[in-house]
Amino acid sequence: MSENSPTSRQIGAPAIQIVGVSRQFGEVRALNRVDLDIHRGEVLAVLGENGAGKTTLMRILGGLDQPTEGEVLRDGEPFAVSSPREAVAHGIALVHQHFALVPTMTAAETILLFRSDRARRCDRAAAAEQLRSLADEIGFDVDLERPVGEQSVGARQRLELLRALDSDPDVLLLDEPTAVLTDEEASAMLDVVRALAHDQNRAVVLITHRLREVIAAADRVVVLRAGDVVSPAAAVGERTPESLAAEMVGADVPAVRRQSAERGESVFAMNGVDAGQLRDATLTLHQGEIIGVAGVDGNGQVELELAIAGLLSPTAGHITLGDTELIGLHPRARIEAGLAYLPSDRFARALVGPMRCDENMVLGRTPWRLKGHSSDAADRMRRWTVKGHIGHTAESLSGGNAQKLVAAREFSDSAQMVLAAQPTRGLDPGAAQRLRQELIDFASHGGCVLWISADIDELLDSVDRLFVAFSGQLMGPYDRPFDRTRIGLAMAGAS
């Protein structure tokens, strides 16, 4: 049994009680009579597929939405808030899946924007010192004077949590706080999350798709599916990752493993490419082949991705797809040359948030028309189980559904190669396995895949050859059967 289990440690009284809460959006029922208690002194994990209702529930508690029926009790009394500021005033803070800080402002300045007390906002020197003390207290290494946009993804996630804790809430709602973090960063974040609940007696709700994080960090776990509670909150020690995954999707999640494949002709080549911190990157992809790139974030993976996608101009070298030189080629022309692209940041590089889903499905594929739409967008969205209507905006989708929308577009065209950068971040286990299988099937039918991921297990199960990005260089290749110890040493720069 997990040492974090409520049966092995004392938890406090319910800070929040959710009683028969439903939420309807037109014909879509996002939540259906949900009952749930959230206790002080515990980490409660909320699991579910993309679109299961998890974020809707958090938005209701955080003052961004209202229930259609049912009620929320705060310390046993009926409770309803109509804005995030009102929720904060009642001791409830929500950390969103997508960053809310202002990129052009320093970390201290943008955190101060969220303070409701004008006096506390205006005395910037004192406020900055308070934030430094808070960061030291929870063990966060943050740079409060540097603009947010210049900081790493991991640093920005720490700043988001620091912003939430600045109001000293006793209820903390965390929506996918580790979705964009490396394993090391996620582990450090979860150490803080546990301490906030266990040492400071706060009630913490954790939404995550990483089942191993639930087992490692949570005291209890509840599973939602299609708006219903299909597995009431129970001690984590009573569950396994396999049983949780099955409860989320309503069936066992099949394992995906790459079988041996025959390589065909060379399709894609990088030779001596320099781009940003990427140095002398050289690799070749053949028909039927999947090559993985592993490594801790910040070692040149983003530059590798952007150079191939045409969003960063290399200063040296060549990149070819078939007979086409990609350097200097417009991204639209790269699509025509046979490149499909699943970017690491879907909202920055793949989708236009205010546009409709059907309009996003034709980005880069047709001449721009204000009212352009794809006639088969609805069919492709159904095939990929995107929970949303073609007329909804992309920004209204959850992160996982937005990623599936991108996949539905990219896999719909005739492509020679898929560039997949962190493709399963933010996806539930069923959707992640589905996307992994699609990438494997694409290669099995003669395509090739360059798969960049911070999830080493995902790569070891799926790729034919592996490179490790370290300090801007591609180390390898490493061939099957993979030596995990050797690869781990390469990721640490020790080989």
C-alpha positions in Angstrom: 0.0 0.0 0.0 1.3 3.5 -0.9 2.7 5.4 2.1 0.7 8.4 0.8 -2.6 6.5 1.3 -5.2 8.1 3.6 -5.3 4.8 5.5 -1.7 5.3 6.6 -1.8 9.0 7.4 -4.4 11.4 8.8 -6.3 13.8 6.5 -8.4 16.8 7.5 -12.1 17.6 7.1 -13.5 18.3 3.7 -12.6 21.8 2.5 -14.9 21.4 -0.6 -17.9 19.1 -1.1 -19.3 18.8 -4.6 -22.9 17.5 -4.5 -24.8 16.4 -7.6 -23.0 18.9 -9.9 -23.9 18.9 -13.6 -22.8 21.2 -16.5 -24.5 21.3 -19.8 -23.1 23.1 -23.0 -25.9 23.0 -25.5 -26.4 19.3 -26.3 -23.1 18.3 -24.6 -23.3 17.2 -21.0 -19.8 17.9 -19.7 -20.6 16.8 -16.1 -23.4 14.5 -14.9 -24.3 14.7 -11.2 -20.8 14.5 -9.8 -20.3 13.9 -6.1 -16.9 14.5 -4.6 -15.2 15.5 -1.4 -11.9 17.3 -1.3 -10.0 17.1 2.0 -7.4 19.2 3.6 -4.1 17.5 4.0 -4.4 15.3 0.8 -3.5 15.3 -2.8 -6.6 14.2 -4.7 -5.9 13.1 -8.3 -8.7 13.5 -10.9 -8.2 11.2 -13.9 -10.1 10.9 -17.2 -9.8 11.0 -20.9 -9.5 14.3 -22.8 -13.0 15.8 -22.6 -14.1 13.7 -19.6 -15.1 16.8 -17.6 -12.0 17.3 -15.4 -11.2 20.9 -16.5 -14.9 21.9 -16.4 -15.1 20.8 -12.8 -12.0 22.8 -11.9 -13.4 25.8 -13.8 -16.5 25.7 -11.7 -14.5 25.6 -8.4 -12.2 28.3 -9.7 -15.0 30.7 -10.6 -14.7 30.5 -14.4 -17.9 28.6 -14.9 -21.2 27.8 -13.1 -23.0 24.4 -12.7 -26.2 23.8 -14.5 -27.5 21.9 -11.4 -26.2 20.8 -8.0 -24.2 22.7 -5.5 -20.7 23.2 -4.0 -20.2 23.4 -0.3 -17.2 25.3 1.3 -16.6 24.0 4.9 -20.1 22.7 4.9 -21.8 25.9 3.7 -23.3 26.5 0.2 -20.8 28.2 -1.9 -20.8 29.8 -5.4 -18.3 32.2 -7.0 -18.6 34.1 -10.2 -15.0 35.0 -10.9 -11.5 33.8 -10.3 -10.8 36.8 -8.1 -13.8 35.9 -5.9 -12.5 32.3 -5.7 -9.1 33.5 -4.6 -10.8 35.7 -2.0 -12.3 32.5 -0.6 -9.0 30.7 -0.5 -9.2 28.8 -3.8 -6.5 29.1 -6.5 -6.5 27.5 -9.9 -3.3 26.8 -11.9 -4.4 26.5 -15.6 -3.0 24.0 -18.1 -2.0 26.9 -20.4 0.3 29.6 -19.0 -1.5 32.8 -17.9 1.6 35.0 -17.2 2.5 38.0 -19.5 5.6 37.0 -21.6 7.0 40.6 -21.9 6.9 41.4 -18.2 9.3 40.3 -15.5 8.2 37.4 -13.4 7.6 39.6 -10.4 5.6 42.2 -12.4 3.2 39.7 -13.9 2.6 37.9 -10.6 1.8 41.3 -9.0 -0.9 41.8 -11.6 -3.0 39.0 -10.0 -3.0 40.7 -6.6 -6.3 42.2 -5.6 -4.7 44.5 -2.9 -3.5 47.7 -4.7 -1.1 48.5 -1.9 0.5 45.1 -2.2 0.8 45.7 -5.9 2.3 49.1 -5.8 5.1 48.5 -3.4 7.1 46.5 -5.9 10.3 46.2 -4.0 8.5 44.8 -0.9 6.4 42.5 -3.1 9.4 41.1 -5.0 11.0 40.3 -1.6 7.9 38.6 -0.5 7.9 36.5 -3.6 11.5 35.6 -3.2 10.8 34.4 0.4 7.8 32.4 -0.8 10.0 30.8 -3.5 12.7 29.9 -1.0 10.1 28.5 1.4 8.8 26.0 -1.2 12.3 25.3 -2.7 11.8 27.0 -6.1 14.7 28.3 -8.0 13.1 31.2 -10.0 14.4 34.4 -11.6 11.9 37.1 -10.7 13.7 39.9 -12.7 13.9 38.1 -16.0 11.0 38.5 -18.6 8.7 35.5 -18.5 9.0 34.9 -22.2 12.7 34.4 -21.9 12.4 31.7 -19.3 12.2 27.9 -19.8 9.0 26.0 -19.8 9.8 24.4 -16.5 10.6 27.8 -15.0 7.3 29.3 -16.2 5.4 26.4 -14.7 7.1 27.1 -11.3 6.1 30.7 -11.7 2.5 29.8 -12.3 2.4 27.8 -9.1 4.2 30.6 -7.3 1.5 33.0 -8.6 -1.2 30.8 -7.2 0.5 30.4 -3.8 1.0 34.2 -3.5 -2.7 34.4 -2.3 -2.0 31.8 0.4 -4.9 29.5 -0.7 -6.0 26.5 1.4 -7.5 24.8 -1.8 -5.1 24.5 -4.8 -6.4 23.3 -8.1 -3.7 22.1 -10.5 -4.7 21.4 -14.1 -2.0 19.3 -15.8 0.9 21.1 -14.0 3.5 18.6 -15.4 2.2 18.2 -19.0 5.1 20.2 -20.5 7.8 19.2 -18.0 10.6 16.7 -18.3 10.5 13.7 -15.9 13.1 15.4 -13.6 11.1 18.7 -13.6 7.9 16.8 -13.0 9.3 14.9 -10.1 10.5 18.1 -8.4 7.1 19.7 -9.0 5.3 16.8 -7.4 7.6 16.9 -4.4 6.4 20.4 -3.8 2.8 19.4 -4.4 3.0 16.7 -1.7 4.6 19.1 0.7 1.9 21.7 0.2 -0.8 19.1 1.2 1.0 17.0 3.8 3.1 19.6 5.5 1.0 22.7 5.1 -2.5 21.0 5.4 -3.8 22.4 2.1 -6.3 20.6 -0.1 -4.7 19.9 -3.5 -6.5 18.6 -6.6 -4.2 17.2 -9.3 -5.3 16.7 -12.8 -2.8 14.7 -14.7 -2.6 12.1 -17.6 0.6 10.6 -16.2 -0.5 7.5 -14.3 2.9 7.0 -12.7 2.5 10.5 -11.2 -0.8 9.5 -9.6 0.8 6.5 -8.0 3.8 8.5 -6.8 2.1 11.7 -5.6 -1.6 11.3 -4.8 -3.4 10.1 -1.7 -6.7 9.3 -3.4 -7.8 9.2 -7.0 -11.2 9.6 -8.7 -11.9 8.7 -12.4 -14.3 10.6 -14.7 -15.5 9.3 -18.0 -17.8 11.4 -20.3 -18.8 13.6 -17.4 -19.7 10.7 -15.0 -17.8 9.5 -11.9 -17.0 5.9 -13.0 -14.7 5.2 -10.1 -15.4 7.0 -6.8 -12.4 8.4 -4.9 -10.4 5.7 -3.3 -6.9 5.3 -1.9 -4.2 5.2 -4.5 -2.7 2.1 -2.9 -5.8 0.1 -3.9 -5.2 0.8 -7.7 -2.7 0.0 -10.4 -1.8 2.0 -13.5 -3.4 -0.7 -15.6 -6.7 -0.6 -13.7 -6.8 3.2 -13.8 -6.1 3.3 -17.5 -8.9 0.8 -18.1 -11.3 2.8 -16.0 -10.5 6.0 -17.9 -11.2 4.5 -21.4 -13.8 1.8 -20.5 -11.5 -1.0 -21.7 -8.0 -2.3 -21.4 -5.4 -0.1 -23.2 -3.4 -2.2 -25.5 0.4 -2.0 -25.4 2.1 -0.5 -28.4 5.5 -1.9 -29.4 7.5 -1.5 -32.6 8.1 -4.7 -34.5 11.2 -5.1 -36.7 10.8 -3.3 -40.0 12.6 -3.3 -43.3 14.2 -0.1 -44.4 13.7 1.2 -47.9 15.3 4.1 -49.8 16.6 7.2 -48.1 13.8 9.8 -47.8 15.1 12.5 -45.4 18.6 13.7 -44.6 20.2 16.4 -42.4 23.9 17.0 -43.0 26.0 19.3 -40.8 23.1 21.5 -39.7 23.8 24.4 -37.3 20.7 26.2 -35.9 20.7 28.1 -32.6 22.5 25.8 -30.2 22.1 22.8 -32.5 25.6 21.9 -33.9 26.6 19.7 -36.9 23.3 17.7 -36.8 23.5 14.8 -39.1 21.0 12.0 -39.6 19.2 10.0 -42.4 15.7 8.6 -42.4 14.6 5.7 -44.7 11.2 4.5 -45.9 9.6 2.4 -43.1 11.9 3.8 -40.4 11.2 5.5 -37.1 14.1 7.5 -35.5 13.7 8.8 -32.0 15.5 11.8 -30.4 15.7 11.6 -26.6 17.2 14.0 -24.1 16.4 16.5 -21.3 14.6 19.5 -22.7 16.8 22.4 -23.6 19.5 20.4 -25.3 18.7 21.4 -28.9 15.5 19.5 -29.5 13.4 22.6 -30.2 16.0 23.9 -32.6 16.0 20.6 -34.4 12.2 20.7 -34.7 12.0 24.3 -35.8 14.8 23.9 -38.4 13.1 21.0 -40.1 9.7 22.8 -39.9 11.0 26.0 -41.5 10.5 28.1 -38.4 14.3 28.6 -37.7 16.9 29.3 -40.4 20.0 27.1 -40.1 23.3 28.9 -40.5 25.0 25.9 -42.0 24.3 22.5 -43.6 21.5 21.0 -45.7 18.1 19.4 -45.0 16.5 17.4 -47.8 13.2 15.6 -48.2 13.2 13.4 -51.2 14.8 15.6 -53.9 13.7 18.9 -52.3 16.1 21.1 -50.3 14.0 22.3 -47.3 16.2 25.2 -46.1 14.7 28.4 -47.3 11.5 26.7 -48.3 8.2 28.2 -47.1 6.3 26.0 -44.6 3.4 25.6 -47.1 5.9 24.3 -49.7 7.2 21.8 -47.1 3.7 20.4 -46.8 3.6 20.1 -50.6 7.0 18.3 -50.5 5.5 15.7 -48.1 6.2 16.9 -44.6 3.6 16.4 -41.9 4.2 18.2 -38.6 3.0 17.6 -35.0 4.7 20.5 -33.1 5.7 20.5 -29.5 3.6 23.7 -28.9 0.3 23.1 -30.7 -1.3 26.5 -30.0 1.8 28.5 -31.0 2.7 26.5 -34.1 -0.2 24.4 -35.4 -3.5 26.1 -34.5 -5.1 29.5 -34.6 -7.1 29.7 -31.4 -10.0 32.0 -32.4 -10.6 30.1 -35.7 -13.1 27.3 -36.0 -12.0 23.7 -35.9 -12.9 23.1 -39.6 -10.9 26.2 -40.6 -7.9 24.9 -38.6 -8.2 21.6 -40.5 -7.2 23.3 -43.8 -4.4 25.6 -42.5 -1.6 25.4 -45.0 -3.5 23.2 -47.3 -5.6 25.6 -49.4 -5.4 29.3 -50.4 -6.7 31.4 -47.5 -10.4 32.1 -47.5 -12.1 33.9 -44.6 -14.9 31.3 -44.6 -13.0 28.4 -45.9 -13.8 25.0 -44.3 -13.0 21.3 -44.9 -15.9 19.2 -46.1 -14.7 16.1 -44.3 -13.6 17.9 -41.1 -16.4 16.4 -39.1 -15.6 12.8 -40.2 -11.9 13.3 -39.4 -12.7 14.7 -36.0 -15.0 11.8 -35.2 -12.3 9.3 -36.3 -9.8 10.9 -33.9 -12.5 11.3 -31.2 -12.0 15.0 -30.9 -14.6 16.1 -28.4 -15.9 19.3 -30.0 -17.9 20.6 -32.9 -16.4 21.8 -36.2 -17.9 25.2 -35.5 -16.2 25.5 -32.1 -13.0 27.5 -31.9 -9.7 25.6 -31.4 -9.0 27.6 -28.2 -12.2 26.1 -26.7 -10.8 22.6 -26.8 -8.8 20.9 -24.1 -5.1 20.5 -24.7 -5.5 16.8 -25.5 -8.4 17.4 -27.9 -6.4 20.2 -29.6 -3.5 17.8 -30.1 -5.9 15.3 -31.7 -7.3 18.0 -34.0 -3.7 18.6 -35.2 -3.2 14.9 -35.8 -6.5 14.6 -37.7 -5.3 17.3 -40.1 -1.7 16.1 -40.5 -2.5 12.4 -41.0 -5.2 13.2 -43.6 -2.7 14.2 -46.3 -0.3 12.2 -48.4 3.0 12.7 -46.6 6.4 11.1 -46.9 7.5 12.0 -43.4 6.1 12.9 -40.0 8.0 15.3 -37.7 6.5 14.5 -34.3 7.7 16.7 -31.5 6.4 15.7 -28.0 3.3 14.3 -29.8 1.6 12.7 -26.7 2.0 15.5 -24.2 -1.3 16.2 -22.6 -3.0 13.1 -24.0 -4.8 10.5 -21.9 -3.5 6.9 -22.0 -6.0 5.8 -24.7 -5.4 8.7 -27.0 -1.6 8.6 -26.5 -1.5 4.9 -27.4 -3.7 5.6 -30.4 -1.3 8.3 -31.7 1.7 6.1 -31.1 0.1 3.4 -33.1 -0.7 5.8 -35.9 2.9 6.9 -36.1 4.0 3.2 -36.2 1.5 2.3 -38.8 2.5 5.3 -40.9 6.1 4.0 -41.0 4.9 0.4 -41.6 3.2 1.6 -44.8 6.3 3.2 -46.2 6.5 6.6 -44.5 9.2 7.7 -42.1 9.0 9.3 -38.7 11.3 11.6 -36.7 10.0 11.3 -33.2 11.3 13.8 -30.6 10.2 13.1 -27.0 11.2 13.6 -23.4 9.5 10.3 -22.6 12.3 7.7 -22.9 9.9 4.8 -22.3 7.8 5.9 -25.2 10.7 6.0 -27.5 12.3 2.7 -26.5 9.0 0.9 -27.2 8.4 2.6 -30.6 11.5 3.5 -32.5 14.1 1.6 -34.7 17.1 3.8 -33.9 17.7 6.5 -31.3 19.7 9.7 -31.0 20.3 11.6 -27.8 20.4 15.4 -27.8 22.9 16.8 -25.4 24.3 20.3 -25.3 23.2 20.9 -28.9 24.7 17.7 -30.4 23.0 14.5 -31.5 24.8 11.6 -29.9 24.4 8.1 -31.5 22.7 6.5 -33.2 21.8 3.7 -30.8 20.3 0.6 -32.3 18.0 -2.2 -31.0 18.2 -3.9 -28.6 18.6 -0.6 -26.7 21.0 -0.3 -23.7 19.0 1.9 -21.4 22.0 2.5 -19.1 24.2 3.6 -22.0 21.4 5.9 -23.2 20.9 7.3 -19.7 24.6 8.1 -19.5 24.5 9.9 -22.9 21.5 12.0 -21.7 23.6 13.1 -18.7 26.6 13.8 -21.0 28.7 11.0 -19.5 29.3 9.0 -22.6 
